[in-house]
């Protein structure tokens, strides 16, 4: 007869095996999406360079953008649960509010997200990767027989975290995201399941994309303790911009909702057309901003141009997000934070006598601070930035900026 300890051990091994399957399935979905987006992001830059000085080709690009918007609208009508980033839909799935057809969401979200990337919208891959991972986890869980409902719910949450881990080579962020943001419970069994799923997805991602950080920013030396007073100031600045971003997102949503007779699934059309216009004036605004962040860290952008790109990228991202276009905002939010850090570096360097090599430090610190202010998840933001930029030694200074931004953000929200 099997003892209680043996039964518990068998359950743990079953959980580990199930989570391994879910992690591999979710990781594969996120990797496929990441590869497709990398290819799609080349289209707007190619089209804009080809249309430069050619009015007819420029008009053709806008016609193609309108066709992309129509395709996204059709996909939204076919499956409404792909609207926006996708994290909210995963939360509804875990709460039992919705019961999506995993294969339908998987296909529609991937297709719509890739089209948005090809259109140059200021959206990232993290939200869709979370939803794709969750739906892949749900599909894998459906293949496993005689699993209790709570077990299947945990596997869906693990799939969501695995999608995030594979999207950014960030397994620790995926673990915290599941425990803190989705499942909201901790036990040895849950921790074991989450660890196996996230690590397997991350391992699969590293086989495809390598082990380098997503944003190798070449951070300089640590900020001296005598200069730490600047960190809470930077956090407050991030919170002020975060408040502006939230206002811009709400205002954009109201503006789009004011057009009577325009169905919700057609609202992304405005974002596609705005992307076309923005691309001819400032192609740096297009896409998630990965190339912009790398150029920024190398000091390849003048302060005057940074001061233009900062509000422009903020407003463009807020508008794209408010339109409901399938795509996430985490990475664009980090890039906006990087622009804040780059803009703040000039006066800080003058006051503190900092060398130019400290610029990437300010970019990384402001990334974490702005993320904390906008998403209101400081721990997740800190871990995400640390894993993406390989900046774990800067955790203390990052925590100070994030805490100041988060507290200030809560105070500002309370006043509205």
GIKAMO-V439069 format. One record per residue. N is the residue number from 1. OMEGA is omega in radians with two decimals (* if undefined). Layout:
n->{N N}
omega->{OMEGA OMEGA}
This chain:
n->{1 2 3 4 5 6 7 8 9 10 11 12 13 14 15 16 17 18 19 20 21 22 23 24 25 26 27 28 29 30 31 32 33 34 35 36 37 38 39 40 41 42 43 44 45 46 47 48 49 50 51 52 53 54 55 56 57 58 59 60 61 62 63 64 65 66 67 68 69 70 71 72 73 74 75 76 77 78 79 80 81 82 83 84 85 86 87 88 89 90 91 92 93 94 95 96 97 98 99 100 101 102 103 104 105 106 107 108 109 110 111 112 113 114 115 116 117 118 119 120 121 122 123 124 125 126 127 128 129 130 131 132 133 134 135 136 137 138 139 140 141 142 143 144 145 146 147 148 149 150 151 152 153 154 155 156 157 158 159 160 161 162 163 164 165 166 167 168 169 170 171 172 173 174 175 176 177 178 179 180 181 182 183 184 185 186 187 188 189 190 191 192 193 194 195 196 197 198 199 200 201 202 203 204 205 206 207 208 209 210 211 212 213 214 215 216 217 218 219 220 221 222 223 224 225 226 227 228 229 230 231 232 233 234 235 236 237 238 239 240 241 242 243 244 245 246 247 248 249 250 251 252 253 254 255 256 257 258 259 260 261 262 263 264 265 266 267 268 269 270 271 272 273 274 275 276 277 278 279 280 281 282 283 284 285 286 287 288 289 290 291 292 293 294 295 296 297 298 299 300 301 302 303 304 305 306 307 308 309 310 311 312 313 314 315 316 317 318 319 320 321 322 323 324 325 326 327 328 329 330 331 332 333 334 335 336 337 338 339 340 341 342 343 344 345 346 347 348 349 350 351 352 353 354 355 356 357 358 359 360 361 362 363 364 365 366 367 368 369 370 371 372 373 374 375 376 377 378 379 380 381 382 383 384 385 386 387 388 389 390 391 392 393 394 395 396 397 398 399 400 401 402 403 404 405 406 407 408 409 410 411 412 413 414 415 416}
omega->{-3.07 3.13 3.14 3.13 3.14 3.11 3.13 3.12 3.13 3.11 3.13 3.12 3.11 3.10 -3.13 3.12 3.12 -3.10 3.06 3.11 -3.14 3.14 3.14 3.13 3.14 3.11 3.12 3.13 -3.14 3.13 3.11 3.12 -3.14 3.12 3.14 3.12 3.12 3.11 -3.07 -3.08 3.13 -3.03 -3.09 3.13 3.09 -3.11 -3.12 3.11 -3.13 -3.09 -3.11 -3.13 3.13 -3.06 -3.11 3.11 3.08 3.09 3.09 3.11 3.10 3.08 3.10 3.09 3.10 3.10 3.07 3.13 3.10 3.13 3.10 3.10 3.11 3.12 3.10 3.07 -3.12 3.13 -3.05 -3.06 3.07 -3.13 3.05 -3.08 3.11 -3.11 3.13 3.12 3.09 3.11 3.10 3.10 -3.12 3.12 -3.14 -3.14 3.13 3.08 -3.01 2.99 -2.96 -3.10 -3.13 3.11 -3.12 -3.12 -3.05 -3.12 -3.14 -3.13 -3.11 3.13 3.12 3.11 3.10 3.08 3.11 3.12 3.09 3.14 -3.11 -3.11 -3.12 -3.07 -2.98 3.14 3.06 3.12 3.07 -3.13 3.09 3.11 3.12 -3.13 3.04 3.07 3.10 3.09 3.10 3.13 3.14 3.13 -3.11 -3.06 3.02 3.04 -3.14 -3.08 -3.14 3.09 3.13 3.11 3.12 -3.14 3.08 3.11 3.10 3.09 3.10 3.11 3.12 3.08 3.10 3.14 -3.13 -3.11 -3.03 -3.05 -3.01 -3.09 3.13 3.08 3.11 3.14 -3.14 3.14 -3.14 -3.04 -3.07 -2.98 -3.03 -3.02 3.05 3.05 3.12 3.03 3.11 -3.14 -3.14 3.14 3.10 -3.12 -3.12 -3.14 -3.09 -3.10 -3.08 -3.13 3.13 3.10 -3.14 3.11 3.12 3.13 -3.13 3.06 -3.09 -3.00 -3.12 -3.03 -3.14 3.05 3.14 3.14 3.10 -2.97 3.11 -3.10 3.13 -3.13 3.14 3.07 -3.13 -3.10 -3.13 -3.10 -3.06 3.12 -3.14 -3.04 3.08 3.07 3.09 3.10 3.10 3.10 3.10 3.13 3.12 3.07 3.08 3.08 3.10 3.12 3.14 3.09 -3.13 3.14 3.13 -3.14 3.11 3.13 3.12 3.13 -3.12 3.13 -3.09 3.13 -3.12 3.10 3.10 -3.12 -3.07 -3.08 3.12 -3.12 3.09 3.12 3.14 3.13 3.11 -3.13 3.08 3.09 3.12 3.13 -3.11 -3.08 -3.13 -3.12 -3.10 -3.11 3.10 -3.12 -3.01 3.06 -3.08 3.08 -3.10 -3.14 3.12 -3.14 3.14 3.12 -3.14 -3.08 3.13 -3.14 -3.08 -3.12 -3.13 -3.14 3.13 3.14 3.07 -3.12 3.00 -3.07 -3.07 3.11 -3.12 3.12 3.13 -3.11 3.13 3.12 3.13 -3.14 3.12 3.13 -3.12 -3.13 -3.12 3.11 -3.12 -3.13 -3.10 -3.12 -3.07 -3.08 3.05 3.09 3.09 3.14 3.07 3.06 3.09 3.09 3.08 3.13 3.13 3.12 -3.13 -3.07 -3.08 3.11 3.12 3.14 3.13 -3.11 -3.01 -3.12 -3.10 3.08 -3.12 -3.12 3.14 -3.13 3.13 3.10 -3.14 3.11 -3.13 -3.13 -3.14 3.03 -3.14 -3.11 -3.13 3.08 3.14 -3.12 -3.07 -3.07 -3.12 3.07 -3.02 -3.11 3.10 -3.14 3.14 -3.13 -3.13 3.13 3.14 -3.11 -3.12 -3.05 -3.10 -2.99 -3.12 3.11 -3.10 -3.05 -3.10 3.14 3.10 3.13 3.13 3.12 -3.11 -3.14 3.12 3.13 -3.10 -3.13 3.11 3.12 3.11 3.12 3.13 3.11 -3.14 -3.12 -3.07 *}
